[in-house]
Amino acid sequence: MDSTQSLSDAEIVQALKNGGSMADKAILALYTHYYPYLQNFILNNSGNEQDAEDIFQETVVSFIELVKADKYRQEASIKTMLYTINRNIWYTEVTKRGNAKTRNKLYATDNILEDKNIDTYISEREARKELLQVITQLGSQCKEILSLYYYENLSMKEILEHTHFESEQVVRNKKYKCMKQLEQMIQDNPNLLTSLKNLLPYVH
Amino acid sequence: MYTNFTLDEKLQEYIDGGLDTATRTDLEAELQQSKELQARVENLRLAKYAIQHTALHAHVKRIQEQYNMTNTAKVITINKTKSSKKWMAYVAAAAVAILLFFVVHNTLTKSAPTADSLYAATFKQYTISTTRATTTPLHSLFVAKKYKALVTQIATNTSPTVEEQFLAAMSYYELGETEKINTLFQSIAAYNAKNNTILYKDDMEYYTGMSYLKQHKITEALAILTPIANNKKHSYSDVVTPAIIASLQKIK
């Protein structure tokens, strides 16, 4: 935990872009430095501890995706970015819950950073949630191979070492089939597809 | 190399950046002419995004669990430190009184400790941190001691979190289903080994040792509880004391 104390904003951004074990440290640094502050924001605006935890998790995921898509150019500090994302996500959540009093209170609070990228990204929040549901329908073997390939950036040879397939070619064929299956699952959901298309600028 | 590709494979290689220059140029020319192909490429990019988003979500959740564990441990330590000076004198006085009581009691009764009496003296029921006790339905079920309902609910989850697995294990402990505790503890230990974490390490050691003691397996209990008594930093060294270990060795 101590090693996270000294990471600057620039180092955190670089670590998140690079991935690997440094990304772990950077994410932990985000929690260590900013979670207590943003937890208080949620608790002071009608949320409970579980809300604070869930909203901050979504905030961190959003921030990382904006960083990876080069939509965060460090004009504002990480603290300001996280505050803005956290506030805006909580605003959409209380609106969804029909809590007009808190929504009005939040509306009156200072939205420190006006950022079109954040607004567009958060506007498709429900589509991303639905996407998580779609993935649950994919088999565990497919999820594993595709995650190793597209998230961990492992080669077919490295994936072979992590799995029990016979050869790289078998892994490659399986990956093709899994992607085809996932493509079809998204294709079969026209409403989701329309919403997701707004997220294409954030796909890296 | 790419001439035998099916269209599906070629499109996937395209979004993965795996095509050679000539094949990519040909495909891009085709893409310009075909809206259908353009839509397929978009869909594949969204499928790739879906995977990356899901994996990132799981990654952040894992770090959050790690943060929560460390944070909870810190809160406990801070609370202990703050109150320790104030209570030091009372604890010392109480310890002397208890010691005197046991000396007198043992002298008068000459009764030998049993596995059951040592278990009762050493057992500390697992409690969820009060600040988080009511945050999820599973916490509420555990606090309400609805252990069967809790394990039933977790059983429906195909990929339970470490915390959920631990709560299930503690519920099985309360229900006396030892084998299931071991399976869940092994799963958490595997997670810790893979991710270089120490989630619930002290708790798992203590409750495994206590489980053996409960079953009167004294040798196995001693093997696990002795290191706890010898490690003052262990979360359960306040209940698993050298005196308890000495008594266990006597009845072995």
Interface residues (C-beta under 8 A of the other chain):
Chain A: M1 A23 D24 I27 L28 Y31 T32 Y35 N48 E49 Q50 E53 F56 Q57 V60 V61 I64 E65 R128 L131 L132 V134 I135 S140 K143 L146 S147 Y150 Y151 E152 K175 Y176 M179 K180 L182 E183 I186 Q187 L193 L196 K197 L199 L200 Y202 V203
Chain B: D8 E9 Q12 R40 E42 N43 L44 R45 L46 A47 K48 Y49 A50 I51 Q52 H53 T54 A55 L56 H57 H59 V60 K61 I63 Q64 Q66 Y67 N68 T70 T131 R132 T135 T136 T158
